[in-house]
Amino acid sequence: MALGERLKHARNSLGLTLNAVAGRSEIGLSTLSDFENEKREPKLSQLKQLADTYGRPLGFFLEEGPVKPDTVLWRNKPNSPIAGKIQVRLESLAEQYHNLEIWCDEHEPCRIQFAPEIPALEFKYSDSETLADKFRNDFELGARPGGSLIKVLEEVCKVKVFHLSFEPKGSAACCLNERFGAAILLNARNVRWRRNFDLAHELFHLLTWKIFRQGVSEDGIEATKKEEKLATCFARNLLMPKESFQKAVDRQKESAKGGKLGFHQFFEVARQFDVSFEAALRHFGFVYNQPSKKVDEYLKQVKERISSWNDREHDDPPERPLRFEALAIQALRHGAMSAGRYAEYLGISRREAMQIVEQEADRDAEIEVANL
């Protein structure tokens, strides 16, 4: 694909008009039109401006060949052009992470083990349960996987997990790419236990990518309702192993008046497994064969109390994983990246980046003196 077509592709993926780009990049409308129509080529400084405007690495516009759309799978996809902006941001962060791994000589392929390939229509809920048990056992997640799942995915499986704030709050996404591997996007607006469930939910989509995404090259798609239910089944069984869950429920029954479970007992079970109240209650319904209507009615009754607890538990997860930042520091110290690029990757000013460079130089000097 020619440069002009790549510029047009980047603009259209964000739902921007030429007028909008002209306002953001301070490049004239007619000049932008000439670039896209191959009437003239942009200077390197102009191309850098457009790369910043579109949230794309400069190398994207210099590559040859057709643009291969990255299939980003959404759960509750936001409206356009918000979804396009978030997808570009996700892909950009994953590309940056991959670059840091290469520069620091710490690149390792994604280690998730894909589910055995069977026809999508033949995939059953029992297969989701089996897949959840296998993953939990293979990676030794134990009886309460919620507290360690994200660390295992990032450090052991080499899945790139990012947090961005966007609406609707229930949204999450994932993608699997030949260049940078597997990536998961979680909504930073959600509380931790909701993000845990979304993380497990998106993990299912990655594990079954070769089953449900086979031959799909469309960008920004949503899974079918059946696939989403299978993912929810997987997440429930991964985060709340049946035997451990039953033991936790039985202990709460023993402490409850008359052995009857109430809000506080269910909340305690949810807290132990680091999942939402709703997830724990719905899992209880499946494990103990309770009618779904009865579960729905109870959730309506305690809706305000759930909201109150959620409001108390809001945190501020970092956009990039800690390992991303550690690799960036390492690349900076060893001269594999400039202070300007470090600032770009960490989303800070060049001045802040230069202060970090000076701090790192001081630390190196201290180490040298200490070794004398």
N, C-alpha and C positions, 0 to 999 in steps of 0.2 A: 504494500500500500504506500502510495506517495505521501510526501510530507503534508501537502494540502489536505488530503483525505484524512490523515491522522489528526490534523488540527480540527477538522470538521467533526470527526468521530468523538474527540475529547469534549468538544463543545456540546454536541447533541446528547451525550451521555449524562450531562448535568442539566439538560433542559434549558440551556442559555441561548439567548438571541445574540446576534452580532452586536447589537446596540448595548446589551448588558456587558458583553466582554470588553467593548470599547471603553465603557465607563470604569470598569475594574482595572483594566490593564493600562489605560491611558495611551492606547494605540488607536489611531484613527480608524473609523468605520470602513472607509474605502481601502485602507491598507490591509485591514483584516480580511476583507473580501478578496483582495488580490492574492493574499497568502493562500487562502482556501481554494481558490480557482487556479493556482499554479501560475499566476501571471508574474509573480516575483517571489523571491525567498526572503524570509526574515533574517535579520542580523542575529548573531548569537545572543546578544543582550535582549532582543525582542522575544526570541524563542524562550529564553529563560523567564521572562515576564509572563508569557502565555503558559508555560509549564507550571509556574506558581499559581496562576489564576485557575487552572484546571486541576490542580492538586496531583499532577503527574510528574514522574521523574523525567528529567531532560532526555535521558536515553530512549524513552518511549517514542519520541518524535524522530529520533535518528535511526531507529531500527528499520530494516527492510522486510518486505513480505507482508501478507495480510494480518490484520489485527484479529487475534483469536479472543473472542469474548470469554471472560471468566464467569462460569456459572456460579452465581451467588444465590444460595437457597435461603429464603426468608421465612420466618415465622411471624405472621402479622406484618406484612410488608407495609412500610410507610407510604404515603402518597408521593407521587412524582412532583417536583424534582428532588425532594428530600432523599428518597431512596437512592437515586443516582449519585448524589453527593456523598452519602454514607458509604456506598459501595466503592467509590473511587478512593475514599479515605481508608477503608479497610484494605484494599489492594495495595495502596501506597505504603501503609504501615507494614504490611507483610513483606513487601519488596525490600523496604529498608531493613527489616529484621534479617532477611535473607542475606542482604549485602554485608551486614555487620558480622554475620556468621562466617561468610567467605573471607572477609578482610582479617578476621581474628583466627582463621584456620580452625574454626569450631563448628563447621557445618556437618550436621548428621541428618540422614533422611528420616522422614516421618516413620514412626514405629508402630502405628496402630495396625492391628490385624483385621483386615476386611472380613466381613461375614461371607460364608460360602455362597457362591453365586447360584441363586435359584430364580426362576421366573417371579417377577414382582407380584403377580396375581396369586402366587402360591404361598407368599410369606404370611405367616399367621402370628397371632398373639403369643402362642407358645414359643415361637421362634424368637420373639423379642425377649421373653423371659430367659430363654436358654442363652441368648447372646449377652444379656446383662450378667447372668451368673458367671459366664466364661470370662468376661472382661474383668469382673471383680476378683475372681480367683487368679487369673493370669498376672494381674498387677498387684495382688495382695492388698486390696483396699480394706479388708477387714469387715467388721460388723457395722461400722458407722463410716461409710465412705465419704460423706459430705464434707468433712473437714480436710480431706487430703486429695480429693479428685482433681482440683485445678493444678496442684503441684505435680501430681503424677502425669497429667496431660502435658504440662509445660516442660518438665525436667526429664521425664522418662520417655514419653511418647513423641516429644518434639512438636507438639501442636502449638501454634501461635495464638494466644488468647488476648484479645483487646477489649477495652471498655470505652464506649462512647455514649453521650447523652442524646436521646432523641425520643420522639413520640411515634406511635403509641408506646406506653411503658412496657407492654408485653412483648415487644419485638426482640428478636435475636436472629442471627444469621450465621452461616458457615460457607466455606468454599474449599475446594480441593484443586490444587494447581500444580502443573508440572514444574514450574519455576521455584515457587517458595513452599510447596507442600500444603499442609492443612492449616486452616485458620478458622477461629471462632470469634464472633463478635457478640458481646453481651451489653445490655443496656445499663449504664451506670446509674440511671434513675431508680432502678429496682433495688430492693433490699437484698442483702447477701443471700438469704435462704431462697429467694425467688431466682436469683442468678445461678445458684447451685443447680436448681431444677432445670433451668434453661441450658446450662452447660451440659448436663447429662442428656437432655433432649437433643441438642445439636450434635453431641457425640454419636448418637444413634444414626443420624443422617450421614456422618462421615464414614462410619463402619459399614453402612449399607449403600454407599455411594455408587458402587459398581452394579448394584441391583436396580435402584430406582432412578439413577441419573444416566444410565447407559445410553449413549447416543444423543444426550441432551447438550446443546450448546447455547441455549437461550440464556440471556443475562437477566438477573433479578427476578427469579421465579419463586413461586410458592408451592409447597408440597400439597398433595391431595389430602382430603380429610382423613382417608383411611391411613395414609402414611403418617400423618400427625398423631393419630390415635396409637399407632404402633410405636412411635417415638415416645409418647407419654407412658405407655406400658413399660417400655425399656427403662425410662428414667425412674419410674416408681420402684421397679424391681432392683435396679442398680443401687439406688440411694437408701432403700428400705428393705434389706434382705428379709424374706418372710419369717424365718425362725427368730431372728433378732428383734424384728418388729413385734411379733407376738409376745415375746418375753417382756418387752418394754410395756406393751399394753396390759399384760397380766399384772405387772408390778403396780401400774397405776390403778387397776381395778381393786387391788388389795388395799391401797391407801385411800380409796374413795369411799364416801359414805354409802353404805348399802351396796357397794360394788358397782355403782352406776357411774359411768364416765361422763364428766362435764367438760366445760370449756377449758378449765385449768389443766385437767388431765390430758386432754388432746394437745393442748399447747405444749405441755412438758414433753410429750412424745415427739412432737414436731421439732422442738428445740434440740432434743438429743440427736436426732438424725440430720439436723441442720437443713430442714426443708420448710416450706410454708405450711401454715395451719391447714389450708385447703388441700394441699398435696397429701398430708398425713391423714386427714379425714377421708379423702377419697380412697386412699390405699386401704384404710380400715374397712371401708365399704366393700372393696374387692376381696380382701383377705377373709372377712367374716360374713360374706354374702349378704350384705345389707342392700336394700333396694336403693337405686340411685336417686329416686324421688325423695326418699327420706333424708339422704345426705344433702340434697339440694335445699330442702326445707330448713335443715339445721344451719346450713351455711348462711342462709338469708337472715336467720334469727341473730346470728353472732357477727354479722357483717361489720357493724360499727366497732365492735371490740377488736376484731382482726385489724381493721384500719388503724385503730389507736395504737396497737402494738407495732404495726409496721412503721408508723410515724416516728416511734422512739428508736428504731433500729437503722435509720438511714446512715450510710457512711459515704465515703468518697473514694471509690477504688481508682487506682492510677490508670491512665489511658494505656500506657505501655507496660509490659511485664518488667519486673525488676531485672531479669537477665538481659533484656533489651538495653537498659540503661548501663548495666555493667559492661556489656560488650562495646557500647559506644565510648565509654571512658577508656577501655582497653585500646580500642582503635585510635582514639585521640592521642593517647600516651605514646603509642608506637608509630605515630606518623602516618597511619593508614587512612586518616581522614583529616580534613582541615577544620579549623575552629568554626568557619562559616557553615560547613556541612554538618558539623556537630550541632550547631544552633538550630539548623533546619530539622534535623532528625529528632531533637528533643523538644522542639517547639518553644525555644527560648530566644532571647535577643542575642545578637553577636557580642554585645558588651558582656552579657552574663557568661557567654561561652569563653570569652577571653579571660575572665576572672577565674574560671575553672581551670583553664590552661595554666595560669600563673600558680594556682593552688597545687596543681599536680607537679609543676616544676619544683615548688618548695618542698613537697613531700619527697620527691626523688633526691633532692639535696640532703634532706634530713637522713634518709636511708643511707646515702653514701658516707655521711659523717659518722653515723652510728656503726658502720662496718669498718672504719679505720682502726 
